[in-house]
């Protein structure tokens, strides 16, 4: 498995360009923030879910980094990067503005994370 390379957005946040598939919709290319404070797989803002014709599969209680709790809707999603597919549960954030990939994604993808802002390097090496 080759390493994946990310980048930094305008605010200096590490991001990864991904393709998301939520059946029965075709894949959609998006940029996701790599959020190590998010323990889940994928978090989509409600506005982004309109790109997909999917059915909500259930709900999931979540705890945010600030200690607050919520219940979010969930769908099964596949993330594709460099022809590699990783499947997991995406939660829908009603007030969200950004696409987030979290620690469950890194675990399912068997990837590490190296972030070197001074060298403009975001690397996701294979386990």
Beta strands, then each sheet from edge to edge (+ up, - down):
strand 1: 4-5
strand 2: 7-8
strand 3: 14-21
strand 4: 28-34
strand 5: 42-45
strand 6: 58-63
strand 7: 69-81
strand 8: 84-93
strand 9: 100-101
strand 10: 114-116
strand 11: 121-124
sheet 1: 1+ 11- 10+
sheet 2: 2+ 3- 4+ 9+ 5- 8- 7+ 6-
end
